[in-house]
Amino acid sequence: MKKAATKEIKTLGNENSYTKEFFEELYKKIDLKELKEFTLHGDKLIPPKPVKQIIEEKIEKDFTTKNYNKKDAELIIFGESSDKIQYTLANCCKPIPGDDVFGFVTTGEGLKIHRTNCPNATKLLSNYGHRVVKTKWAKNKEISFLTGIKIVGLDDVGVVNKITTLISGELKINISAITIEAKEGLFEGNIKLYVHDKEELDKLVQSLLSLPGIESVERYDMEDIP
């Protein structure tokens, strides 16, 4: 109906022949309920934009013009502008400050922050480049982030106590969950804990590696944490 109405407006007359008869004929051919959706620009009636186009324009506006300067397109996550943007940390990689990250504009969940080495990063960057926002961290030592590490070492008496004493006692890092499994003289520990940034996590990893009997310590992708 809207396309037909627009066509009738164009064919019934031109800008110099808007007579009484023209408007009477126009009134018969256009549904006034739909006419409310048209906008008047000068002496022209402009039909409404398709819903999909409106949504896409809104997304583009919300995450470019309104929320950060398009010229340098640099979003600070925990900085002065963070309260203007709806964002979440992606569950697939759970980034922490210090990680190289990028923002991805979703269609219903605002901005999601991913690590650049996230398992899904290649797909997002290659297929949806127009939705990617350059992102960097601002310094903030008051907020903790959940992450996980896997520890492998020699199964020895008191090894769990040594690990937890180092993490909670010496480094003052909160442990969320810990599981230890031993087999054939080796143990494998999975630990979920809260850190402030990558620098703190790297310090923890180096400290754990310095303990006697510890063979490897590596960070988990959050999807792999049991």
C-alpha positions as CSV (number, residue, x, y, z in Angstrom):
1,M,0.0,0.0,0.0
2,K,2.8,2.4,0.9
3,K,4.6,1.9,-2.5
4,A,1.3,2.4,-4.3
5,A,0.5,5.5,-2.3
6,T,3.9,7.0,-3.1
7,K,3.4,6.2,-6.8
8,E,0.0,7.9,-6.8
9,I,1.5,11.1,-5.2
10,K,4.1,11.3,-8.0
11,T,1.7,10.7,-10.8
12,L,-1.4,12.7,-9.8
13,G,0.3,16.0,-10.3
14,N,3.5,18.1,-10.0
15,E,4.5,20.8,-7.6
16,N,2.7,23.4,-9.8
17,S,-0.6,21.7,-10.1
18,Y,-1.8,21.0,-6.5
19,T,-5.5,21.8,-7.1
20,K,-8.5,21.0,-5.1
21,E,-9.3,18.1,-7.5
22,F,-5.8,16.8,-7.0
23,F,-6.2,16.5,-3.2
24,E,-9.7,15.1,-3.5
25,E,-8.4,12.3,-5.7
26,L,-5.4,11.8,-3.5
27,Y,-7.6,11.4,-0.4
28,K,-9.5,8.6,-2.1
29,K,-6.4,6.6,-2.9
30,I,-4.4,6.9,0.3
31,D,-5.2,5.2,3.6
32,L,-4.9,8.0,6.2
33,K,-3.6,5.6,8.8
34,E,-0.6,4.9,6.7
35,L,-0.3,8.6,5.7
36,K,0.5,9.4,9.3
37,E,3.8,7.5,8.8
38,F,4.8,9.9,6.0
39,T,6.9,13.0,6.7
40,L,6.7,16.3,5.0
41,H,9.9,17.9,3.6
42,G,9.1,21.2,2.0
43,D,6.3,20.4,-0.5
44,K,7.1,16.7,-0.7
45,L,5.8,13.7,1.2
46,I,8.5,11.2,2.1
47,P,7.5,7.6,2.7
48,P,8.7,5.9,6.0
49,K,11.9,3.9,6.0
50,P,11.8,0.1,6.3
51,V,12.0,-1.2,9.9
52,K,15.3,-3.0,9.2
53,Q,17.0,0.1,7.9
54,I,15.8,2.1,11.0
55,I,17.3,-0.5,13.3
56,E,20.6,-0.6,11.5
57,E,20.8,3.2,11.6
58,K,20.0,3.2,15.3
59,I,22.8,0.7,16.0
60,E,25.3,2.8,13.9
61,K,24.3,5.9,15.7
62,D,24.4,4.5,19.2
63,F,27.9,3.2,18.8
64,T,29.5,5.9,16.7
65,T,28.2,9.4,16.8
66,K,26.6,9.4,20.2
67,N,29.1,7.4,22.3
68,Y,32.6,8.0,21.0
69,N,34.6,10.2,18.6
70,K,34.5,8.6,15.2
71,K,37.9,10.2,14.3
72,D,39.9,8.1,16.7
73,A,37.2,5.4,17.5
74,E,38.9,4.5,20.7
75,L,36.5,3.3,23.4
76,I,37.9,3.3,27.0
77,I,36.1,0.6,28.9
78,F,36.6,1.6,32.5
79,G,37.1,5.3,31.9
80,E,35.1,8.5,31.8
81,S,33.0,7.3,28.9
82,S,32.2,3.8,30.2
83,D,28.9,4.9,31.7
84,K,27.6,5.9,28.3
85,I,27.9,2.5,26.7
86,Q,26.1,-0.7,27.4
87,Y,28.7,-3.5,27.3
88,T,29.4,-6.9,28.7
89,L,32.6,-9.1,28.8
90,A,32.2,-12.1,26.4
91,N,31.8,-15.4,28.2
92,C,33.8,-17.2,25.6
93,C,37.1,-15.6,26.6
94,K,36.4,-13.4,29.7
95,P,38.9,-10.6,29.0
96,I,40.7,-8.8,31.9
97,P,42.4,-5.5,31.9
98,G,45.8,-5.7,30.1
99,D,44.4,-8.2,27.5
100,D,44.4,-7.0,23.9
101,V,40.6,-6.6,23.2
102,F,38.1,-5.4,20.7
103,G,34.4,-4.5,21.0
104,F,31.7,-6.2,18.9
105,V,28.3,-4.5,18.4
106,T,25.5,-7.1,18.8
107,T,21.9,-6.6,17.7
108,G,20.4,-7.0,21.1
109,E,23.0,-7.2,23.9
110,G,24.9,-4.0,23.4
111,L,28.6,-4.0,23.1
112,K,30.5,-7.2,23.9
113,I,34.2,-7.1,24.7
114,H,36.4,-10.0,23.3
115,R,40.1,-10.8,23.6
116,T,41.9,-10.6,20.3
117,N,42.9,-14.2,20.7
118,C,39.4,-15.3,21.6
119,P,38.3,-18.6,19.9
120,N,35.6,-16.6,18.1
121,A,37.8,-13.6,17.2
122,T,38.8,-14.7,13.7
123,K,35.1,-15.3,12.7
124,L,33.9,-12.0,14.1
125,L,36.7,-9.9,12.6
126,S,36.5,-11.5,9.2
127,N,32.8,-11.7,8.7
128,Y,31.5,-8.7,10.7
129,G,34.2,-6.2,10.5
130,H,31.7,-3.3,10.2
131,R,30.5,-4.1,13.8
132,V,34.0,-4.1,15.4
133,V,35.0,-1.2,17.6
134,K,38.6,-0.4,18.6
135,T,38.8,-0.9,22.4
136,K,41.4,-0.3,25.1
137,W,41.4,-0.6,28.9
138,A,41.7,2.3,31.3
139,K,43.5,1.7,34.6
140,N,41.2,0.6,37.4
141,K,42.5,-1.4,40.4
142,E,39.2,-1.5,42.2
143,I,37.4,-4.0,40.0
144,S,38.2,-7.8,40.0
145,F,37.7,-10.1,37.0
146,L,37.1,-13.9,37.0
147,T,39.7,-15.9,35.1
148,G,41.1,-19.4,35.4
149,I,44.5,-21.2,35.4
150,K,45.5,-24.8,35.0
151,I,48.5,-26.1,37.0
152,V,50.4,-29.3,36.4
153,G,53.1,-30.6,38.7
154,L,54.5,-33.5,40.8
155,D,52.0,-35.0,43.2
156,D,53.5,-34.3,46.6
157,V,52.3,-34.0,50.2
158,G,51.0,-30.5,51.0
159,V,51.1,-29.3,47.3
160,V,47.6,-28.0,47.5
161,N,48.4,-26.1,50.7
162,K,51.4,-24.5,49.1
163,I,49.4,-23.3,46.1
164,T,46.5,-21.9,48.1
165,T,48.9,-20.2,50.6
166,L,50.7,-18.5,47.8
167,I,47.5,-17.3,46.0
168,S,45.4,-16.3,49.0
169,G,48.0,-15.7,51.7
170,E,50.9,-14.0,49.9
171,L,49.3,-12.5,46.8
172,K,45.9,-11.7,48.4
173,I,44.0,-13.1,45.4
174,N,40.5,-14.4,46.0
175,I,39.9,-18.0,44.8
176,S,36.5,-18.8,43.4
177,A,36.9,-22.6,43.0
178,I,39.6,-25.2,42.9
179,T,39.8,-28.8,41.8
180,I,42.8,-31.1,42.0
181,E,43.2,-34.5,40.4
182,A,46.2,-36.8,40.8
183,K,47.3,-39.6,38.6
184,E,50.5,-41.6,38.3
185,G,52.6,-39.2,40.3
186,L,51.3,-36.0,38.7
187,F,48.5,-33.7,39.7
188,E,46.4,-31.3,37.6
189,G,44.7,-28.4,39.3
190,N,42.0,-26.1,37.8
191,I,41.6,-22.9,39.7
192,K,39.1,-20.1,39.1
193,L,40.1,-16.8,40.7
194,Y,39.6,-13.0,40.7
195,V,42.4,-10.7,39.5
196,H,42.5,-7.0,38.8
197,D,44.4,-7.2,35.5
198,K,46.7,-9.2,33.3
199,E,49.8,-7.9,35.1
200,E,48.5,-9.4,38.4
201,L,47.7,-12.7,36.6
202,D,51.2,-12.8,35.0
203,K,52.8,-12.2,38.5
204,L,50.7,-15.1,39.9
205,V,51.8,-17.5,37.1
206,Q,55.5,-16.7,37.6
207,S,55.1,-17.1,41.4
208,L,53.4,-20.5,41.0
209,L,56.1,-21.7,38.6
210,S,58.7,-20.9,41.2
211,L,57.2,-23.4,43.6
212,P,59.1,-26.8,43.9
213,G,57.5,-29.5,41.7
214,I,55.3,-27.2,39.5
215,E,55.9,-28.0,35.9
216,S,53.4,-25.7,34.0
217,V,50.9,-23.0,34.7
218,E,48.6,-21.7,31.9
219,R,45.6,-19.6,31.6
220,Y,42.3,-21.1,30.6
221,D,39.8,-19.9,28.0
222,M,36.7,-19.6,30.2
223,E,34.7,-22.0,28.0
224,D,37.2,-24.7,29.0
225,I,37.0,-24.2,32.7
226,P,34.9,-27.0,34.3
